[in-house]
């Protein structure tokens, strides 16, 4: 929904700019940016809430999951590959938490 609204505002801004209405076009571009930022933050919050509902916490993951596979990936392919694997295995985990799991 947020993406659609942002695209719609941008499209109207383009039409206004082509018609020579620069001030309203600029205002709509700024509104589109704000809508996009708000939508992104809401999506991030939703992903993190889904993660917390599914896995409770990073500490809980440490207690209940075998993380040796991620350490092996880290040793063989590097930390970035391991963090990517953690984030794929545990959708919604923050980047900082994924890095902490890999480094632990």
N, C-alpha and C positions, 0 to 999 in steps of 0.2 A: 504494500500500500504506500509506504513512504517513498519508495523508488518511483512508483507511478506518479505520485504527486510532484516529486522533484522534476521528473521528465516533462510533465505537463506544464509546470511553471516555466521551465527552460524553453519549451516550444513557444509558449505565448510571448516570452521575452524576445525570442528571435523574430517573431512576427512584428512585434512592436518596434524592434530595432530596424527592421527592414522598412517600416513605415516612417522612420525618422523620429520616433517617440523614445528618445534616449533615456530620459529620467525614469519613466515607468518601467522600461526594459531593464535598467540597472537595478531598480528596486526588486523586480521579479527574479533577477539572477541572484541577488543577495538572499531573497526568500527561499529560492531553490537550494542554495548552499546550506542555509540553516535547517531546512527540512531534511536534507540529506544527512547532515551531522546528527540531528536528533534521531532520525531513523536508525543510523548506524549504532548510536549509543544504546538505543532500546533493544536492538537485535543482540548486541553484546551482552547486555544485562539478562536477556532471555536465555541465551546460550549458557551463561554462568549459572543462572537459576536451575536450568535443566541439569547441568553438571552436578550441582549441589544436591538436587533431588535424587539423582541416580547413584552418585558415588559418595555422598555426604561430605567428605573432605579429602584433602591430599593425604593426611595422616591415615585415614581409613584405607586408602589405596595402598599405602606402604604396608599396612598390617595384613591386608587380605589378598594382595596380588604378588606374584613373583615378578620382580623387576630385573632379574638377571639378563633377560633377553635384551632389554634396552641398554644395559651396560655393555653387552657384547656388541650391539650395533654401534655404540659410542666408541668402543675400542677399535672396531674394524673400519667403520665408515665416518666417524667423527661425531662431534656433539650435535651439530645441526641435524644430521640424519636421525639421530636418536631422539631429539626433541620432536622432530616431525612424526616419528613413529609413536611417541607418547601421545601427541595431540590427535593422531588418527585413532589410537586405541581408546582414548578417553575424551570424546568430543566435549567441547565447552571448557576444558581446563585452560587456565590462563597460561600465557607464555612463561611468566615468572615461575609458576608452579611446575610446569613441564620441565623447565631448566633445573629447578631444584630437585625433581625426581631423578633426572639424568645424572646430576652431579653427586647425588647421595650414594 
